[in-house]
Amino acid sequence: MASNRTIVFSAVAAVVVGLGIWHWRDEIVPTSQKSNKSKFKLGKDGRYTISAKGIKAQFIPYGATLTNLYVKDKQGNDVDVVLGYDDVDFYPVDPGHPVYNAIPGRYVNRLKAAQFTIGTKTYHTEKNDSTNTLHSGSNNWSYRFWDVTSLASDSITFSISDSEGESKGFPGRVEASVTYSVADGKWNIKMEATAPEAKTPLMLTQHTYFNLEAYRNPSTDNIWSHTLHMPYAKRFLPIDSFGLPTGAIAAVTPGHIMDFASEPDLPFGRARDTPEFATNAGTEGYNHFWLFDDVPSPETVVLTLASPWNGIKADLRTDQRGVQIYSTGWSDGSAGLKSTQGTDEVKTMGRSSAVAIEPHDLVDGVNNPQWGRADAQITGPGETYTWEASWEFGLLE
């Protein structure tokens, strides 16, 4: 879910990182700001690595971020299918802060007018996206260093403590954790959070950016050649010019620009020639939330993203009510690719060249009681918020 602004990158920040003036990985401290360092040592590349058959994932404490995700293509090659940077020191200083594969929070996506009400009290949050709040503001969890509390060959757990003073308008302290694990080509994500002091909005996601072709398809570097199928996504939230839900819930009709339910293997960019596509999200493509209806169980595949070019497919399972899909239409093409991606000709992330897929509850549900999700998006003392999703990688038949 991007801000309606161009993503830019600072030459000054890049120079600072390049000169090695500051290396956060040499001085990681827990989010509680205690002076002791994590007992779990980073690899020489500045990353934590977990792996299993057919999959390898790498992470950093900043934002509990996934930096690299390697899966097999139809030729048996390892392909890094998520966006990021080679230099892990650039994540904290990148002024564009696209939330590459991180955990924003405590309330993801947008809050209209930067406010919400609990009981009779209205709370005001930071306006960091025009007059609204995006991902809880400029000190959200994707800007924070998380603690590593557990590490094994196939799993890692990060935790964070978010005090009321740090959260820029949200009440009470929140304690949260995310566990990433891998097994047989599958990446699992589980999150828990509690609010022991006061009721507060809680809605989390893993903000993953994919290009399953790693920008190596000689025919195109955009995302539109991928296919997308969401068999249970038969409703969506219309948005206004700020990317906020209008308050309505609309049906997806077969053949509509928002239809990825009626047929499998629909090209993600199949509607590119329609008049509405160019401005569908305030820019071309998508930045919308689809609802999942009548899903038989959390083990049901609700979304499949695939590349006919290299054969990789990614199946999403989740216990969340829907998914935000952002097709990177606001990218200005200046962000560099990792050395694991691209070609001699393609070295940057172009416009509409990746897709962020973010499972979570209904956007701004706390301000839209007509949907019946306002109370469900508030967590208080004695309650536990949970979130689960998994990505299973395989090959097209």
Buried (B, 14 or more C-beta within 10 A) or exposed (E): BBBBEBBEBBEEBBEBBEEEEEEBBEEBBBBEEEEEEBEBEBEEBBBBBBEBEBBBBBBBBBBBBBBBBBBBBEEEEBBBBBBBBBBBBBBBBBEBBBBBBBBBBBBBBBBBBBBBEBEEEEBEBBBBBBEBBBBBBEBBBBBBBBBBBEBEEBBBBBBBBBEBEBBBBBBBBBBBBBBBBBBEBBBBBBBBBBBEBBBBBBBBBBBBBBBBBBBBBEEBBBBBBBBBBBBBBBBBBBBEEBBBBEBEBEEBEEEBBBBBBBEEEBBBBBBBEEEEBEEBBBBBBBBBBBBBEEBEEEEBBBBBBBBBBBBBBBBBBBBBBBBBBBBBBBBBEEBBBBEBBBEEEBEBBBBBBBBBBBBBBBBBBBBBEEBEBBEBBBBBEEEEBEBBBBBBBBBBE
